[in-house]
Amino acid sequence: MSSPSLLPGYDDSRVLVTTPFYGAGNNTTSAPVAAESVDAWVLGLELVFGIIGTIGNLLVIIIIIRAKFLHNLTNYLILSLALADMIASMFLIFNVFLYEAGFITIPDNRIAAEIYCRLYASFMFFWICVTTSVFNLVIVTLERFFAIVYPLRYPLYFTKGRARLIVALTWIFSILQELFALWINSYNSEKHQCDYKYPHEAVEIFNGVFIFFISYFLPLLIMIWSYYLIMRNLKRSAGAMMREQSAGENAYSLLRARKRVIHVLLTVVIAFVILWSPNHIVYLFQNFGIYLVDVRSAWYKLTRVMALANSVINPFIYAFKYRQFRKGFRVVICGCVANQVSDHTRATEMSAA
């Protein structure tokens, strides 16, 4: 999940800069990366991740739509997250991979070349989807936070209509955040290549810090603090039930169900932290002209591949951790209905979830 706004620096060497602006502290043009820096294994993983991410997230969307027992607000927000990840995976194939592999070249027409450099070679749409994915992850977290920690306020903030509005706003804000790509990216007619250029070094540093804060640090802070309060609340609820010994089976079932959903979503957040943190940290320092790793090194390429894997991994987390999702998969594949699952299977799932 990156901050989608991490726009790639690029030149005729065709390299995606996941932590974008190599020229931090230098407001001239083009990222200083050699063509050979795009290794075959990186291109191969881009293609594989793109295919798996597209198919996996599409399956999540189909399962949530088709399995009626998954029709609740939490799963609708997960569907929105999967949609953003699916589109990001598609752009990873048809934009990032094709560009870096050299299958798409700059048009000869000047106007077409400007459009190509500002919209396509900048990977603007790819980063819009990645940023939207991060914001959707925050929304899913806050939805669970209010539902568990402040249940009385929950209906005020999370109706279906408001949820749709909030999801729409994540896309709008992501688009607005990426509009600067149209400004700093341009076509160099003399060299027949795409360049990027800031008007001043201070603008570049401000933009880099802003992206790091809005697309990574602030979302991470919100999610960690929210899940801390959620887990503390669930622990207190469980303790209260144990002391009172009067809670019915429905109360215990609700508590167990909430814990399972929280474990799934917490795993998604942990994956986000592990996969994106190295790349974001490199990016932050890079904006101040401090290169923690050589962009040509295997270590940098590893941080980049980890970041690109984030849109791929969520469907696998749902498959292994979310019992209801596994049940929904069977509903879609075999046409079963939920109540046709045998009691033995239910018991097995409950112990494995």
WOTAMO-V843093 format. One record per pair of residues at least 6 apart in sequence whose C-alpha atoms are under 8 Angstrom apart, sorted by the first residue. I is the first residue (numbers start at 1). J is the second residue. Records with the same first field share a line. If there is no record, write none. Layout:
I->J / J
//
This chain:
1->130 / 131 / 133 / 134 / 272 / 275 / 276 / 307 / 308 / 310 / 311
2->130 / 131 / 134 / 215 / 216 / 276 / 280 / 307
3->127 / 130 / 131 / 134 / 211 / 212 / 214 / 215 / 216
4->126 / 127 / 128 / 129 / 130 / 131 / 132 / 174 / 178 / 215
5->124 / 127 / 128 / 130 / 131 / 174 / 177 / 178 / 211 / 215
6->18 / 19 / 20 / 127 / 211
7->17 / 18 / 19 / 20 / 21 / 122 / 123 / 124 / 127 / 178 / 181
8->16 / 17 / 18 / 19 / 20 / 21 / 122 / 123
9->15 / 16 / 17 / 20 / 21 / 22 / 30 / 31 / 122 / 196
10->16 / 17 / 30 / 31 / 33 / 121 / 122 / 194 / 195 / 196
11->30 / 31 / 32 / 33 / 193 / 194 / 195
12->35 / 193 / 194
13->33 / 34 / 35 / 36
14->35 / 38 / 99 / 100 / 101 / 102
15->33 / 35 / 37 / 38 / 100
16->96 / 100
18->279 / 304 / 307
19->279 / 280 / 282 / 283 / 304
20->283
21->31 / 283 / 286 / 287
22->31 / 32 / 286 / 287
23->29 / 30 / 31 / 32 / 287 / 289
24->201 / 204 / 205 / 286 / 287 / 288 / 289
25->201 / 204 / 205 / 287 / 288 / 289
26->201
27->197 / 198 / 199 / 200 / 201 / 204
28->196 / 197 / 198
29->195 / 196 / 197
30->194 / 195 / 196 / 197
33->295 / 296
37->296
38->100
42->301 / 305
43->97 / 100 / 101
45->305
46->92 / 93 / 96 / 97 / 305 / 308
47->92 / 93 / 97
49->89 / 308 / 309 / 312
50->89 / 90 / 91 / 92 / 93 / 312
51->89 / 90 / 93
52->312
53->85 / 86 / 89 / 90 / 311 / 312 / 313
54->85 / 86 / 87 / 89 / 90 / 312
55->86
56->86 / 312 / 315 / 316
57->82 / 83 / 85 / 86 / 312 / 314 / 315
58->82 / 83 / 86
60->79 / 82 / 315
61->79 / 82 / 83
62->332
63->325 / 328 / 329 / 331 / 332
64->70 / 71 / 75 / 76 / 79 / 325 / 328
65->71
66->328 / 331 / 332
67->328 / 331 / 332
69->338
70->324 / 325 / 328
73->160 / 163
74->140 / 143 / 144
77->136 / 139 / 140 / 163 / 167
78->140
80->136 / 167
81->132 / 133 / 136 / 137
82->133 / 314 / 315
84->129 / 130 / 132 / 133
85->129 / 130 / 133 / 311 / 312
86->311
87->126 / 129
88->126 / 127 / 129 / 130 / 311
89->311 / 312
91->125 / 126
92->126
95->120 / 121 / 123 / 126
96->123 / 126
98->104
99->105 / 121
106->113 / 116 / 117 / 192 / 193
107->113 / 116
110->189
113->187
114->186 / 187
117->185 / 186 / 187 / 194 / 195
118->124 / 181 / 182 / 183 / 185 / 186 / 187
119->125 / 181 / 182
121->194
122->181 / 185
124->178 / 181
127->178
128->171 / 174 / 175 / 178
129->171 / 174
130->311
131->174 / 215
132->170 / 171 / 174
134->215 / 216 / 219
135->170 / 215 / 219
136->167 / 170
137->269
138->219 / 222 / 223
141->223 / 226 / 227 / 265
142->223 / 226
143->154 / 158
144->230 / 262
145->226 / 227 / 229 / 230
146->153 / 154
147->154
148->230 / 233 / 234
149->229 / 230 / 233
184->196 / 197 / 198
185->194 / 195 / 196 / 197
186->194 / 195 / 196
187->193 / 194 / 195
188->194 / 195
198->204
204->287
205->287 / 288
208->283 / 284 / 287
209->284 / 287
212->280 / 283 / 284
216->280
220->273
223->269
227->266
234->255 / 259
237->255
238->255
241->247
260->321 / 322 / 353
261->322
263->321
264->317 / 318 / 321 / 322
267->317
268->314 / 317
271->310 / 313
272->310
275->303 / 306 / 307 / 309 / 310
276->303 / 306 / 307 / 310
278->303
279->300 / 303 / 304 / 307
282->291 / 292 / 293
285->291 / 292
286->292
293->299 / 300
294->300
295->301
318->325 / 326
319->325 / 326
320->326
321->353
322->353
323->349 / 350 / 353
327->338
328->338
330->336
331->337 / 338
//
